[in-house]
Amino acid sequence: MPSYTVTVATGSQWFAGTDDYIYITLVGAHSCSERTLLDKPLYNDFERGAVDSYLVRVDENLGELLLLKLEKRKYWVQDDWYCSYISVKTPDGDNVVFPCYRWLVDDKEVVLRDGRAHLSQDDKLSLVKQHRQNELEMRRKSYRWTEWKPGFPMSIDAKRHRDLPRDIQFDSEKGVDFVLNYSKAIENLFVNHFMHMFQSSWSDFADFERIFLRIKNTISEYVMKHWKEDFMFGYQFLNGCNPVVIQKIGKIPDKFPVTDEMVALSLERELSLEDEVKAGNIYMADYEVLDGIKPNCTDPCTLQYLAAPICLLYKNTQNKTVPIAIQLGQTPGENNPIFLPTDDHYDWLLAKIWVRSADFQHHQNITHLLRTHLISEMFAIAMFRQLPAVHPVFKLLIPHVRFTIAINTKAREELICECGIFDKANATGGGGHMQLVAKATKTLTFRSLCFPDMIKARGVDSEQELPTYFYRDDGYKVWEATKSFVSDVVTIYYSSNEKVQRDEEIQAFVKDVRTFGMQNSDSCGFPTELKSCEELIEYLTVIVFTASAQHAAVNFGQYDWCSWIPNAPSTMRRPPPTQKGFTDVDLIINSLPDRGRSSWHLGAVWALSQYQENELYLGTYPDEHFIEKPVKAAMEKFRKSLADISSAIKTRNQRKKLPYYNMSPDKIPNSVAV
């Protein structure tokens, strides 16, 4: 009587093991095995991290193994089980691997295909075609679109983390409890003793230094020492938390009437302002998107304020980018003066602080939340709804959406919800952040997510013109390495443009993103179909890069650049100045966040900058969704390219007082998970 040796691997995460009954059925081209209980007498099967083997006896050879059905039935209480993979050794000596990497909950069954990737058009047997269809129908019931807030990209239809499908929940919800983590951060940073003086102001800048003693690191300490200097202010537009706002301009806009006389002492080349513009030395950061956003009013005892500043930046003869003019509102006039480096020291310092506060709001709400978290979730939902596990693109993308829907759901539950943590310390809390994200979504385009296009559109693509723009330089390298890897995988399965066009599942995936995720916005430019391998490669590169490199670049430097509160105020408690000559140090201190909001701010930037336990970094794929040797070779090539980039960045940083490592692949997680 022939037999099959079945080897079952249980996951190593917490609570992965089970005491429930596990049954298996093998489905071959000729016949099926009997439903078989996997059990060894006097042996504790399916323990966490265990690999167990069993014999499945059959009356005859089943032929080519097509499917494998797993069933879990309750023993005495429901006990979830995480199955990593199953391998089956046939009577002919072949070894067939069935990747699983999912939870079996309640009395659930899962039907698996072997680990080879298949396009739908290549499946000929009705049995496997029906399996694909059944899987997607079940997924669409679990992964439903909803509009959390008007104007937002669509998100998952789940109010709480525990309402999500088990396969996409965190292994331990406690590890991503924002309230708990922020409270721990405040305690660890030794700032909790300021909380009882919640609404009181600091006395002077030395007060900030006292709470800073426990939180120093190389960059944050450098920021603390140099934050008032123009070079440090300008440098952050290139390599800080929000290096995506600065743009080269071809003319000074009418709404920002800066004259030659105003900036003559700041220009170093004996050129007029107009000539400096023509020479490509003038840049601008414009926070127009903040204009009209309602400031936080959740605390009636403390007024909070927002501004929508415009800042003119100049690349000087030392190739440093420095500010030369700041206007704190979008409409010029007597009550909206243009602040200059030649003004009184405190006037100029307060104007720069207002820009830094605006940049903080832009970064948190648009660059970080919208353009990495929400966009990645949108791609993830469409992937689960439209691509079966056997599809090569599902296998490619699944590591890059790990925990993304979960972290966003948790954020909507505790962080950015009404009366959530975001409201406690941020000027855009209390609903302003909802306005801001919705406003920014209207202008979000697919091309702006393509890293080279985004850089070029802002006119900052020339290394000769901006030689210290490390975010750009490192980003180019990671983008190209990622695109090369995606290309290697895509070309294994798509031999022609026609195969892309005929892939109904890929076309449905892309259409789902545009029609539901982006709510069919006419201006978004997201494609409704893909017509070539090159278009598919670029599309998938955008997804992987956004979830990994782009998120890392704008997330993990928050503690470095924002822990020194005067450099990144989360709110301002005095309105923007409307006249020059009235600012002193007391006005600045009273404008900055009070003690309580400073404490919440510190807890936030600390917690958000921490990596997940057992973080998986770019190119690391321990779950073997792919079994094909050419894909494994492509992965190894990708890892080698990333290692070379990391090594080059490390060598460069050794010569820098301000090292830039946020785009170093060894510090880039695969997915948005924090």
Secondary structure as UniProt FT lines:
FT   STRAND          3..10
FT   TURN            14..15
FT   STRAND          21..28
FT   STRAND          36..37
FT   TURN            41..42
FT   TURN            48..49
FT   STRAND          51..57
FT   STRAND          65..73
FT   STRAND          81..89
FT   TURN            91..92
FT   STRAND          95..104
FT   STRAND          109..113
FT   HELIX           120..122
FT   HELIX           126..142
FT   STRAND          145..146
FT   TURN            150..151
FT   STRAND          155..156
FT   HELIX           161..163
FT   HELIX           166..168
FT   HELIX           173..176
FT   HELIX           178..188
FT   TURN            189..190
FT   HELIX           192..197
FT   TURN            198..199
FT   HELIX           205..212
FT   TURN            213..214
FT   HELIX           218..226
FT   TURN            227..228
FT   HELIX           230..239
FT   TURN            243..244
FT   STRAND          247..248
FT   TURN            254..255
FT   HELIX           260..263
FT   HELIX           264..266
FT   HELIX           273..278
FT   TURN            279..280
FT   STRAND          282..286
FT   HELIX           288..290
FT   TURN            291..292
FT   TURN            300..301
FT   STRAND          310..315
FT   TURN            317..318
FT   STRAND          321..327
FT   TURN            334..335
FT   STRAND          338..339
FT   TURN            341..342
FT   HELIX           345..362
FT   HELIX           363..374
FT   HELIX           375..386
FT   TURN            389..390
FT   HELIX           392..397
FT   HELIX           398..401
FT   TURN            402..403
FT   HELIX           404..410
FT   HELIX           411..415
FT   TURN            418..419
FT   HELIX           421..425
FT   TURN            427..431
FT   HELIX           432..441
FT   TURN            442..443
FT   HELIX           447..449
FT   HELIX           451..457
FT   TURN            458..459
FT   TURN            463..465
FT   TURN            467..468
FT   HELIX           470..493
FT   HELIX           497..502
FT   HELIX           504..512
FT   HELIX           513..517
FT   TURN            518..520
FT   TURN            522..523
FT   HELIX           533..545
FT   HELIX           546..550
FT   HELIX           551..555
FT   TURN            556..557
FT   HELIX           558..562
FT   HELIX           565..567
FT   HELIX           585..591
FT   HELIX           595..608
FT   TURN            613..614
FT   TURN            618..619
FT   HELIX           629..653
FT   TURN            654..655
FT   TURN            662..663
FT   HELIX           665..667
//
